[in-house]
């Protein structure tokens, strides 16, 4: 009953241009940016919430920073922002950083999520052969076969790696 009501409400909003992936301007913007984007579509959708990288599995110094020779954890949080169950959601992660690899592959499979639920998945990431501070960039592409509008835009995560924070030190 609740899901049917939720679906009916989403269809009613979509009829008026406030469907999935609709965007309204910031209410405090004097220029109405980013601008209005209407959507007349309802159905299943997935939303990127956040991502982070830590030295979780075998970090030498457990400082939260992925260093050379360590295998860390890339954590990605997503939300089911549609009206139906998402049971085949994936994230495909790519990088242009030459010293980064994915020991278990670069596709992350999420557990099934009900509408408005969030879930976090974790993927091992290895840094090897790096020298000096590294800029680690990741491209995250979400997908699920049941999405009404297809995959959402890819998201980027950029973090620094292979460095240590030392008290009373400075660098230029």
PAGU-43658 format. One record per residue (C-alpha): residue number from 1; residue in three letters; x, y, z. Coordinates in nm, 4 decimals, padded with zeros to 6 digits. Layout:
REM residues N
{NUM, ALA, {X, Y, Z}}
...
//
This chain:
REM residues 172
{1, UNK, {00.0000, 00.0000, 00.0000}}
{2, UNK, {00.2757, 00.2467, 00.0924}}
{3, UNK, {00.4762, 00.1692, -00.2236}}
{4, UNK, {00.1683, 00.2153, -00.4414}}
{5, UNK, {00.0998, 00.5521, -00.2751}}
{6, UNK, {00.4658, 00.6521, -00.3170}}
{7, UNK, {00.4564, 00.5602, -00.6844}}
{8, UNK, {00.1318, 00.7579, -00.7326}}
{9, UNK, {00.2838, 01.0632, -00.5658}}
{10, UNK, {00.5985, 01.0429, -00.7760}}
{11, UNK, {00.3906, 01.0125, -01.0949}}
{12, UNK, {00.1879, 01.3190, -00.9916}}
{13, UNK, {00.5046, 01.5234, -00.9340}}
{14, UNK, {00.6520, 01.4000, -01.2623}}
{15, UNK, {00.3404, 01.5154, -01.4522}}
{16, UNK, {00.4233, 01.8673, -01.3328}}
{17, UNK, {00.7933, 01.8557, -01.4224}}
{18, UNK, {00.9277, 01.7503, -01.0814}}
{19, UNK, {01.0185, 01.3931, -01.1734}}
{20, UNK, {01.3428, 01.2053, -01.1128}}
{21, UNK, {01.6606, 01.4099, -01.1751}}
{22, UNK, {01.4680, 01.7378, -01.1907}}
{23, UNK, {01.6752, 02.0301, -01.0615}}
{24, UNK, {01.5554, 02.3546, -00.9095}}
{25, UNK, {01.7657, 02.6694, -00.8677}}
{26, UNK, {01.9217, 02.7371, -00.5298}}
{27, UNK, {01.6637, 02.9330, -00.3314}}
{28, UNK, {01.9277, 03.1809, -00.2142}}
{29, UNK, {02.0716, 03.2429, -00.5627}}
{30, UNK, {02.0234, 03.5913, -00.7072}}
{31, UNK, {02.0810, 03.4521, -01.0589}}
{32, UNK, {01.8659, 03.1389, -01.0252}}
{33, UNK, {02.1673, 02.9206, -01.0892}}
{34, UNK, {02.2162, 02.6352, -01.1615}}
{35, UNK, {01.8917, 02.6825, -01.3527}}
{36, UNK, {01.5705, 02.4863, -01.3722}}
{37, UNK, {01.5742, 02.1381, -01.5223}}
{38, UNK, {01.2330, 01.9783, -01.5548}}
{39, UNK, {01.1759, 01.6036, -01.5643}}
{40, UNK, {00.8491, 01.4352, -01.6512}}
{41, UNK, {00.9814, 01.0848, -01.5723}}
{42, UNK, {00.9043, 00.8651, -01.2720}}
{43, UNK, {01.0415, 00.5218, -01.1842}}
{44, UNK, {01.3669, 00.3781, -01.0515}}
{45, UNK, {01.6733, 00.5940, -00.9968}}
{46, UNK, {02.0013, 00.5847, -00.8044}}
{47, UNK, {02.1833, 00.8830, -00.6568}}
{48, UNK, {02.5520, 00.9189, -00.5697}}
{49, UNK, {02.5925, 01.0402, -00.2103}}
{50, UNK, {02.9656, 01.0235, -00.1279}}
{51, UNK, {03.2960, 00.8409, -00.1670}}
{52, UNK, {03.6121, 00.8166, 00.0420}}
{53, UNK, {03.9458, 00.6358, 00.0323}}
{54, UNK, {04.1309, 00.5061, 00.3394}}
{55, UNK, {04.4201, 00.2692, 00.4105}}
{56, UNK, {04.1768, 00.0188, 00.5579}}
{57, UNK, {04.2981, -00.3344, 00.4822}}
{58, UNK, {04.6680, -00.3448, 00.5535}}
{59, UNK, {04.7782, 00.0117, 00.6241}}
{60, UNK, {05.1282, 00.0294, 00.7655}}
{61, UNK, {05.0779, 00.3392, 00.9747}}
{62, UNK, {04.6948, 00.3452, 00.9978}}
{63, UNK, {04.6839, 00.7195, 00.9269}}
{64, UNK, {04.3869, 00.7015, 00.6878}}
{65, UNK, {04.6084, 00.7854, 00.3878}}
{66, UNK, {04.6815, 00.5283, 00.1174}}
{67, UNK, {05.0610, 00.4954, 00.0958}}
{68, UNK, {05.2841, 00.3099, -00.1482}}
{69, UNK, {05.2528, -00.0675, -00.1033}}
{70, UNK, {04.9214, -00.0458, 00.0838}}
{71, UNK, {04.5825, -00.1819, -00.0122}}
{72, UNK, {04.3085, 00.0522, 00.1008}}
{73, UNK, {03.9320, 00.0750, 00.0807}}
{74, UNK, {03.7279, 00.2898, -00.1551}}
{75, UNK, {03.3857, 00.3347, 00.0101}}
{76, UNK, {03.0948, 00.4555, -00.2035}}
{77, UNK, {02.7527, 00.5483, -00.0642}}
{78, UNK, {02.4460, 00.5587, -00.2903}}
{79, UNK, {02.0751, 00.6220, -00.2381}}
{80, UNK, {01.7745, 00.4648, -00.4061}}
{81, UNK, {01.5917, 00.7846, -00.5061}}
{82, UNK, {01.3257, 00.6122, -00.7154}}
{83, UNK, {01.0052, 00.4240, -00.6489}}
{84, UNK, {01.1114, 00.0609, -00.6811}}
{85, UNK, {01.3599, -00.1918, -00.5481}}
{86, UNK, {01.7103, -00.1662, -00.6948}}
{87, UNK, {01.8646, -00.5117, -00.6843}}
{88, UNK, {02.1445, -00.4965, -00.9442}}
{89, UNK, {02.3142, -00.1621, -00.8735}}
{90, UNK, {02.6816, -00.1429, -00.9658}}
{91, UNK, {02.9578, 00.1150, -00.9658}}
{92, UNK, {03.2333, 00.0889, -01.2246}}
{93, UNK, {03.5457, 00.2650, -01.1024}}
{94, UNK, {03.8246, 00.3751, -01.3345}}
{95, UNK, {04.1399, 00.5782, -01.2786}}
{96, UNK, {04.4076, 00.7483, -01.4848}}
{97, UNK, {04.6599, 00.7250, -01.1991}}
{98, UNK, {04.9214, 00.4752, -01.3238}}
{99, UNK, {05.0161, 00.3343, -00.9804}}
{100, UNK, {04.6596, 00.2467, -00.8743}}
{101, UNK, {04.5096, -00.0992, -00.9262}}
{102, UNK, {04.1961, -00.2843, -00.8170}}
{103, UNK, {04.2902, -00.6283, -00.6734}}
{104, UNK, {03.9291, -00.7555, -00.6842}}
{105, UNK, {03.8331, -00.5883, -01.0123}}
{106, UNK, {03.6920, -00.2415, -01.0711}}
{107, UNK, {03.3178, -00.3196, -01.0454}}
{108, UNK, {03.1446, -00.2801, -00.7100}}
{109, UNK, {02.8112, -00.4604, -00.6544}}
{110, UNK, {02.5706, -00.3080, -00.4018}}
{111, UNK, {02.3158, -00.4950, -00.1909}}
{112, UNK, {01.9486, -00.4501, -00.2929}}
{113, UNK, {01.7967, -00.1236, -00.1701}}
{114, UNK, {01.4378, -00.0153, -00.1164}}
{115, UNK, {01.3190, 00.3337, -00.2160}}
{116, UNK, {01.4845, 00.6121, -00.0101}}
{117, UNK, {01.7337, 00.3703, 00.1505}}
{118, UNK, {02.1084, 00.4251, 00.1314}}
{119, UNK, {02.3813, 00.1643, 00.1110}}
{120, UNK, {02.7601, 00.1690, 00.1144}}
{121, UNK, {02.9855, -00.0618, -00.0804}}
{122, UNK, {03.3602, -00.1098, -00.0451}}
{123, UNK, {03.6233, -00.1908, -00.3056}}
{124, UNK, {03.9921, -00.2736, -00.2430}}
{125, UNK, {04.2384, -00.0287, -00.4026}}
{126, UNK, {04.6158, -00.0863, -00.4174}}
{127, UNK, {04.8868, 00.1770, -00.4589}}
{128, UNK, {05.2173, 00.0346, -00.5818}}
{129, UNK, {05.5284, 00.1819, -00.7401}}
{130, UNK, {05.4548, 00.5380, -00.6318}}
{131, UNK, {05.7217, 00.7851, -00.5333}}
{132, UNK, {05.6401, 01.1152, -00.3693}}
{133, UNK, {05.2951, 01.2566, -00.3100}}
{134, UNK, {05.0424, 01.1192, -00.5574}}
{135, UNK, {04.7144, 01.2645, -00.6796}}
{136, UNK, {04.4741, 00.9703, -00.6991}}
{137, UNK, {04.1764, 01.0272, -00.9266}}
{138, UNK, {03.8749, 00.8008, -00.9586}}
{139, UNK, {03.5808, 00.8108, -01.1978}}
{140, UNK, {03.2660, 00.6484, -01.0534}}
{141, UNK, {02.9863, 00.5403, -01.2883}}
{142, UNK, {02.6683, 00.4054, -01.1270}}
{143, UNK, {02.4219, 00.1822, -01.3094}}
{144, UNK, {02.1276, -00.0516, -01.2606}}
{145, UNK, {01.9324, -00.2231, -01.5423}}
{146, UNK, {01.6016, -00.0976, -01.3990}}
{147, UNK, {01.6833, 00.2763, -01.4035}}
{148, UNK, {01.4127, 00.4804, -01.5771}}
{149, UNK, {01.6567, 00.7308, -01.7314}}
{150, UNK, {01.9665, 00.5148, -01.7680}}
{151, UNK, {02.2882, 00.5725, -01.5750}}
{152, UNK, {02.3287, 00.9028, -01.3895}}
{153, UNK, {02.6278, 01.1277, -01.4732}}
{154, UNK, {02.9643, 00.9906, -01.3612}}
{155, UNK, {03.1170, 01.1298, -01.0416}}
{156, UNK, {03.4804, 01.2138, -00.9729}}
{157, UNK, {03.6826, 01.1605, -00.6561}}
{158, UNK, {04.0312, 01.3117, -00.6234}}
{159, UNK, {04.2458, 01.2505, -00.3136}}
{160, UNK, {04.6130, 01.2735, -00.2257}}
{161, UNK, {04.8080, 00.9619, -00.1416}}
{162, UNK, {05.1550, 00.8452, -00.0397}}
{163, UNK, {05.2287, 01.1124, 00.2178}}
{164, UNK, {05.2507, 01.1466, 00.5931}}
{165, UNK, {05.1340, 01.4268, 00.8178}}
{166, UNK, {05.4171, 01.5066, 01.0583}}
{167, UNK, {05.3801, 01.7579, 01.3412}}
{168, UNK, {05.6061, 02.0660, 01.3384}}
{169, UNK, {05.7014, 02.0143, 00.9722}}
{170, UNK, {05.6428, 02.2218, 00.6609}}
{171, UNK, {05.6921, 02.1748, 00.2904}}
{172, UNK, {05.6848, 02.3977, -00.0139}}
//
